[in-house]
Structure formats: structure tokens, C-alpha cells
């Protein structure tokens, strides 16, 4: 209920972009977790943030999100 109230004044396009951002960040953190656990590859948080930014730009170019 609280989430719905906080999003009620937000435009549809902005809500979709926010939701896409949450999905993107969650997915990339999950992939990093799997790489660390199963392959022993550790990535610095700075590099993970850069990967998130690069992937967000790719999603924008593909028209999957609006620019925030």
C-alpha cells in the first residue's frame, strides 16, 4: 500500500523507467553473486556500478527505458 501511495503522483513513463532500473540492478547483482560463488570471480563495487551504468545506456539505446 505504501509503495502504491508513493508512486501515485509519478507519471507512467517514470514508473516504468524506475521499475526497469530495479530489475536491471537486481539482475546484475545476482549475476555478480553467481560469478563470485560458482566461479570465484570477485568484482569491485566500482566495476559493478560501471557495468550497471553501461547496461542502462544499452537499454536506453534499445528503447527499453526512458532517460531519467
N, C-alpha and C positions, 0 to 999 in steps of 0.2 A: 504494500500500500504506500509506504513512504517513497519507494522508488518511483511509483506512478505519479505521486504528487510532485516530486522534484522535477520530473520530466514533462509535466503537463504544459508548462509555458514555453517549451522548446519546440522549434519547428521540426517537421518530419525529416527534412534533409539532414539537419544537425543530429537528430536522434540516430538516424541510420549510420552516419559517419562515426558517431561515438560508439555505437554497437560494433561496427566493423573494427574499430580500434581496440576494443576489449577482446574481441575474437583473435585479432592478429597478435596482440601482446601475449595472451594466454597460450596460443599455439606455439609461438617461438620460444617461450619459456619452457613449455612442455618438451619441445624438440631438444632444447639445450639440456634439460634434465635427463632425457634418454641418452643423449650422447655422453654425458658425464657418467651415468650409471653403467651403461652397457658397453661403451667403447673406451672409457677412460679419458675422454677429451674434455678438458676444462677450458672455458672461455671467460675472459674478464668481463665484468658487467659493462664496461665501456664499449667493448666489442659487441655485446648483445644489444645494447642501445643503438649502436650504429646499424646493426642488422635490422632492427625494428624500423628505424628511420628509412633505410633503403627499401625495405619491403613495402612500407606505407607509400613511398613515392611510386613504386611499381603498381600498387593497387590503384593509385590515383590516375596514372597514365592509362591503365586498362579500363578506367571509368567505373571502378567498383566502389569508390568513395568520393565524397566531395572534399575539397580542401578546407581544412579548419584554420 
